[in-house]
């Protein structure tokens, strides 16, 4: 019966997707939970705003960056900087 697949498709589903992304702003936009791994250990995990921070980016990636909040979507946006340009 054709109605069965349509019924199944209309039901909300809970799913977990594991993705490895190095485009940090995209990861923050797409994920509701981020795990940052450094040298095989979890360096930080949680909400994107709690993980995508200048301190975590410096520790995990050696990246000097400013992190701002997207004014429309509310997720963190990474602005890479040189070491001199990065705000303390």
MIMARVEX-648022 format. One line per 3 residues: number of its first residue (from 1); their letters; for each residue x, y, z of N, C-alpha, C, CB. Coordinates in steps of 0.2 Angstrom, whole numbers. Glycine has a CB too. Layout:
BEGIN
NUM = A = X,Y,Z,X,Y,Z,X,Y,Z,X,Y,Z | ...
end
This chain:
BEGIN
1 = XXX = 4,-6,0,0,0,0,4,6,0,-5,0,6 | 3,11,-4,7,17,-5,7,22,1,5,21,-11 | 2,22,5,1,26,11,6,25,16,-6,26,13
4 = XXX = 8,19,17,13,17,22,20,20,21,14,9,22 | 23,20,16,29,24,15,28,32,17,33,23,9 | 23,34,14,21,42,15,20,43,23,15,44,11
7 = XXX = 17,38,26,16,39,33,22,39,37,11,34,36 | 27,34,35,33,33,38,37,40,37,37,27,36 | 37,42,31,41,48,29,39,54,33,41,50,22
10 = XXX = 33,55,35,30,61,39,31,60,46,23,61,37 | 34,55,49,35,54,56,42,57,57,35,47,58 | 42,61,63,49,64,65,53,58,67,48,69,71
13 = XXX = 60,59,65,65,54,67,70,57,71,67,50,60 | 73,53,75,79,55,79,85,51,76,78,53,87 | 90,55,74,95,52,71,102,55,73,95,52,63
16 = XXX = 107,51,73,114,54,75,118,53,68,117,50,81 | 121,59,67,126,59,61,132,61,64,123,64,55 | 137,57,62,144,59,64,148,61,58,148,52,67
19 = XXX = 151,67,58,154,70,52,161,73,55,150,75,49 | 166,72,51,172,75,52,173,81,48,178,70,51 | 173,87,51,173,93,47,179,98,50,167,97,47
22 = XXX = 183,100,45,188,105,47,186,112,45,195,103,44 | 180,113,42,178,120,41,174,121,47,173,120,34 | 176,125,52,174,126,58,167,130,59,179,129,63
25 = XXX = 167,135,54,160,139,54,155,134,52,161,145,50 | 156,130,47,151,125,44,149,120,50,154,122,38 | 154,118,53,152,113,58,148,116,64,159,111,62
28 = XXX = 149,123,65,145,126,70,138,127,68,149,133,72 | 138,128,61,131,130,59,127,123,58,132,133,52 | 130,118,57,126,111,56,125,107,62,130,107,50
31 = XXX = 129,108,67,129,103,72,126,106,78,136,101,74 | 123,102,82,120,104,89,125,102,94,113,101,90 | 130,97,93,135,95,98,141,94,94,133,88,101
34 = XXX = 147,97,96,153,96,93,158,93,98,156,103,91 | 162,89,95,168,86,99,174,88,96,167,78,100 | 179,91,100,185,93,97,190,88,100,187,101,99
37 = XXX = 194,85,95,199,80,97,206,83,96,198,73,93 | 210,82,100,217,84,100,222,79,102,219,91,103 | 227,76,98,231,71,100,227,65,103,236,73,105
40 = XXX = 222,63,99,218,57,101,214,58,108,223,52,102 | 214,64,111,210,65,117,205,70,115,215,67,122 | 199,70,119,194,75,118,196,81,122,187,72,121
43 = XXX = 197,87,118,199,93,121,193,97,123,203,97,116 | 188,96,120,181,100,122,176,97,118,182,108,120 | 170,97,121,164,95,118,158,98,121,163,87,119
46 = XXX = 153,99,117,146,102,119,143,106,114,148,106,125 | 140,111,116,136,116,111,142,119,107,132,121,115 | 140,121,100,145,124,96,148,130,99,142,126,90
49 = XXX = 144,134,102,146,141,106,151,139,111,140,145,108 | 151,134,114,155,132,120,162,129,118,152,127,125 | 162,126,111,168,123,109,171,127,104,165,116,105
52 = XXX = 168,131,100,171,135,95,173,141,98,167,136,88 | 179,141,102,181,147,105,188,149,103,180,146,113 | 191,155,104,198,156,102,203,151,106,199,163,104
55 = XXX = 201,150,113,206,146,117,206,139,114,204,146,124 | 200,136,113,200,129,110,203,129,103,193,126,110 | 202,133,99,205,133,92,212,134,92,202,139,88
58 = XXX = 215,138,97,222,138,98,225,132,100,224,144,103 | 222,129,105,224,123,108,224,117,103,220,121,114 | 218,116,100,217,110,96,221,111,89,210,109,95
61 = XXX = 220,117,86,223,118,79,229,122,78,217,121,75 | 231,125,84,236,130,84,234,136,80,242,127,80 | 227,138,79,224,143,75,223,149,80,218,140,72
64 = XXX = 226,155,77,224,161,81,218,164,77,230,166,80 | 212,165,80,206,167,77,202,171,82,202,161,75 | 198,175,79,192,178,83,186,174,81,191,186,81
67 = XXX = 182,174,86,175,170,85,170,175,86,175,164,89 | 165,176,81,160,181,82,153,177,81,160,186,77 | 148,180,83,141,176,83,138,179,76,137,177,89
70 = XXX = 136,174,72,132,176,66,126,180,68,130,170,62 | 125,186,66,119,190,68,112,187,66,120,197,66 | 112,184,61,106,181,58,104,174,61,106,181,51
73 = XXX = 109,170,61,108,163,63,110,161,70,112,158,58 | 114,165,73,116,164,80,122,159,81,111,162,84 | 125,156,76,130,151,77,137,155,77,130,146,72
76 = XXX = 142,152,80,149,155,80,152,155,72,154,151,84 | 155,160,71,159,161,65,166,162,66,156,167,60 | 171,158,63,178,159,64,181,163,59,181,152,64
79 = XXX = 185,168,62,188,173,58,196,172,59,186,180,60 | 199,168,55,206,167,56,210,173,56,209,162,51 | 215,174,60,220,179,61,227,177,61,218,184,67
82 = XXX = 231,182,60,238,180,61,239,181,69,243,185,57 | 245,179,71,246,179,78,246,186,81,253,176,80 | 248,191,77,248,198,79,241,201,79,253,202,74
85 = XXX = 237,199,74,230,202,73,225,199,78,228,200,66 | 226,193,81,222,190,85,221,194,92,224,183,87 | 215,195,94,213,199,100,215,194,106,206,201,100
88 = X = 217,197,111,219,193,117,213,190,120,223,198,122
end
